[in-house]
């Protein structure tokens, strides 16, 4: 069950991006008029931030309160990334050898 939840967290925003792009391609073309490589990188590495940016950019709200939404999307992404379970303090360093 845990794997299903993790898979949903990883794939969910990407599915939303695909469907939103299929149903509203003009918004995506307007937001990423400078080039599609940025949209593809957002899809791969920052899907939550990409969704929020596409939501806010056509409204001209990428500053002020809109910037707060973008930062919140980055925080959500950071909390969803797996944390390392390795305790580095238990390993000897070259200074203690």
Secondary structure, DSSP 8 states (H G I E B T S, - for coil): -HHHHHHHHHHHHHHHHHHHHHH-HHHHHHHTTT-HHHHHHHHHH-HHHHHHHHHHHTTT-SSTHHHHHHHHHHHHHHHHS------GGGS--TTT-
